[in-house]
């Protein structure tokens, strides 16, 4: 299972990750993306595609 993290200091709130994979990413109280659920095996590809699509590389594998 992949684990991901969104760095709120880098996130520009573009919403790409949330649009691509809403099962994993959502908005936090400050309008930044955050990880809201574990990345289960069936969502690994979706989470990875969102990571690769982040324009500022705010999403990291941990």
C-alpha positions as CSV (number, residue, x, y, z in Angstrom):
1,X,0.0,0.0,0.0
2,X,1.2,3.5,-0.9
3,X,1.2,6.3,1.6
4,X,1.0,9.9,0.4
5,X,1.2,13.3,2.1
6,X,0.3,16.8,0.8
7,X,2.7,19.5,2.0
8,X,0.4,22.5,2.8
9,X,3.3,24.9,2.6
10,X,3.7,24.0,-1.1
11,X,0.1,23.3,-2.1
12,X,-1.4,26.1,-4.2
13,X,-5.0,24.9,-3.9
14,X,-5.4,24.1,-7.6
15,X,-7.6,21.1,-6.9
16,X,-6.1,18.8,-9.5
17,X,-5.5,16.0,-7.0
18,X,-9.1,16.3,-5.6
19,X,-10.6,16.3,-9.1
20,X,-8.5,13.2,-10.0
21,X,-8.9,11.2,-6.8
22,X,-11.6,12.5,-4.4
23,X,-11.5,9.2,-2.5
24,X,-8.0,10.1,-1.2
25,X,-7.7,13.9,-1.4
26,X,-10.0,16.7,-0.1
27,X,-9.8,20.3,1.1
28,X,-8.7,21.1,4.6
29,X,-10.0,23.9,6.8
30,X,-7.5,26.3,5.2
31,X,-8.4,25.6,1.6
32,X,-5.4,23.4,0.9
33,X,-5.5,19.8,-0.3
34,X,-5.0,17.0,2.3
35,X,-5.0,13.2,2.4
36,X,-8.3,12.1,3.9
37,X,-8.1,8.3,3.6
38,X,-5.5,5.5,3.3
39,X,-4.5,4.6,-0.2
40,X,-5.9,1.1,-0.5
41,X,-4.6,-1.2,-3.2
42,X,-7.5,-0.4,-5.6
43,X,-6.7,3.4,-5.4
44,X,-2.9,3.3,-5.7
45,X,-2.9,4.1,-9.4
46,X,-5.3,7.0,-8.8
47,X,-3.3,8.4,-5.9
48,X,0.0,8.1,-8.0
49,X,-1.5,9.9,-11.0
50,X,-2.6,12.7,-8.8
51,X,0.9,12.9,-7.3
52,X,2.4,13.1,-10.7
53,X,-0.1,15.7,-11.9
54,X,0.5,18.2,-9.0
55,X,2.0,21.3,-10.7
56,X,4.1,22.2,-7.7
57,X,5.0,18.7,-6.5
58,X,3.2,19.2,-3.1
59,X,2.2,15.5,-2.9
60,X,4.9,13.2,-1.6
61,X,5.1,9.4,-1.1
62,X,6.0,8.6,2.5
